[in-house]
Amino acid sequence: MLVALSVQQFVIVERLDLDIESGFTVMTGETGAGKSILIDALDLLLGGRGDASVVRESAAKADLSARFDIAQLEATRQWLGDSELIADEDPDALLIRRVVESSGKSKGWINGQPATLTQLRELGETLVDIHGQHAHQALLRPQAQRVLLDAHAGLTDTCKELAQQWREIQRLEQALADAEQQAQSLASLREQLEWKIEEISALKLAPGEWESLSEEQKRLAHAAELLQASQSALQSIAEEDPSILTQVEKMNLRLTGLIDKDPRLAPAASALETAAIGLREAADAMRRYLDRSDLDPQRLAEVEERVQVIFNVARKLKVRPEQLPDLLSATETELSRATQAADTKAMQQALTETRKRFDALAATLSAQRTKACRALSTAVNHWFGQLAMGEMRFEAVCEPRDKPAAHGLEDITFMLKNHAQGNAYPINRVASGGELARISLAIAVVTASSNKIPTLIFDEVDSGIGGNVAHTVGQLLRQLGETRQVMCVTHLPQVAARGHHHLRVLKQRRDSGAPVSALTELDAEQRVEEIARMLGDQGAEKTSREHARSLLTL
């Protein structure tokens, strides 16, 4: 559950550090005092959209953090473990932080490690369930009704899978239509690709053949020059009379004989000996080269013919000869894709199989939705009696569609009857604002009771309610608070009196004129004063206080 919340420089809150208790906590205050700011702060912390407007005027940034106790939250611990974000020092603790700069940029952290907004939202879904003050208006939208039912029945994952299959059907239908429309152009493309492949394949190029042929052609074309130069060098070095080698050996021999007379000649003699060794090695290398080299006009002609054939194909295909192997591979891949795109029979088969999977899953989902509609209707009608809805009856109905859609074979419609035997009509046609608010609250209580989220927040969901119904609403929320953490922003004294804890939001003004919201936890006597204020009996303060005390003792 939520243990502590810290808010700095957020909208009109300068600084707030709040320890939050378990049970049912109410938040009250004058209109415009900022009662919903704490809820807005939590929403931002848990991945809500944030921009520069959330930063308090003249501040550099808004800094928010929340601490949760997750010892009993298996889903949260599992998510943190999978994301490698568990706090090493205390695995039962969770710290979430969000900073929004005045420029609009924002950053988030989970247990001190950077986190994306997607991660904050996914984690938040396991921690807090927020029912906004306009929740009853969402009931007027058929899509919202369907999403609410699916979420309550645990069908969200099935719906995602069904939507994915629907998208695959759309993709295959479009691909099939494109293939049929472009059959002629695809045939022309395949013909061109097949021609390219045939031209290159006919060469039967070996790996690295072009490079090898180029080198061999160059060597054969210059063979006469190479042989002449090599023979001339060999004669000069070792075969002429006198040769360079002979002269060096004679000089070395003469100097070696004079070393006894002057040792300073030793380095020169050693250098000549080294030179003689090098010349002998060079002569041996020349002989080996000449033994393996010969003029082969026939081989030169064969090489030049092969080079020309390869070059002609490369020029025809407008690439360099060494690029032909890569072009062959790329063209074969492109032909495979073009062939697959033109294979309408295979595409039709894939489409048929995908439709079968969609139909089977959609049928299963329809059965589950029908069952969920009955269960939701029964549960909501249970609360209608306590919410002064008279003989009205709520019905969640599966209405078959003329055509399937991404969400399945039916739409979900919330209906309302004036009595059990009456005709049912969509609630957006027959329900008043107050009735919508009570229906929304009943659904919120039912869905909250069925989920495992530990913290429930209600932001003025009791709008449009008054009198004895307000007492019932307060009691319902208090009952929820017995098993989980509940927070509620309310303007009804009957609801406020039922809280285990009471927070008052007060708007003040600094000397500069800037508004600042402050929040105070009320003690017993302060609660009497606040509830008396909410009762609004101007000129009858004593009566209001007595009424407030009676509400608190119910």
Salt bridges, closest charged atoms under 4 A:
GLU14 OE1 - ARG510 NH2 2.25
ASP17 OD2 - ARG15 NE 3.06
GLU30 OE2 - ARG533 NH1 3.39
ASP63 OD2 - ARG97 NH2 2.67
ASP92 OD1 - ARG77 NH1 2.56
ASP129 OD2 - HIS131 NE2 3.38
ASP150 OD2 - ARG369 NH2 2.87
GLU168 OE2 - ARG171 NH2 2.79
GLU173 OE2 - ARG355 NH2 2.45
GLU199 OE1 - LYS316 NZ 3.39
GLU209 OE2 - ARG306 NE 2.85
GLU216 OE2 - ARG299 NE 2.70
GLU239 OE2 - ARG287 NE 3.98
GLU249 OE2 - ARG280 NH1 2.75
ASP262 OD1 - ARG264 NE 3.14
ASP284 OD1 - ARG287 NH1 3.15
GLU302 OE1 - ARG299 NH1 3.47
GLU322 OE2 - ARG320 NE 3.05
GLU395 OE2 - LYS417 NZ 2.80
GLU410 OE2 - ARG369 NH1 2.67
ASP411 OD2 - ARG401 NH1 3.24
ASP411 OD1 - HIS407 NE2 2.79
ASP462 OD1 - HIS491 ND1 3.76
GLU482 OE2 - HIS500 NE2 3.30
GLU525 OE2 - ARG549 NH2 2.96
GLU529 OE2 - ARG545 NE 2.80
GLU530 OE1 - ARG504 NH1 3.97
GLU530 OE2 - ARG533 NH2 2.64
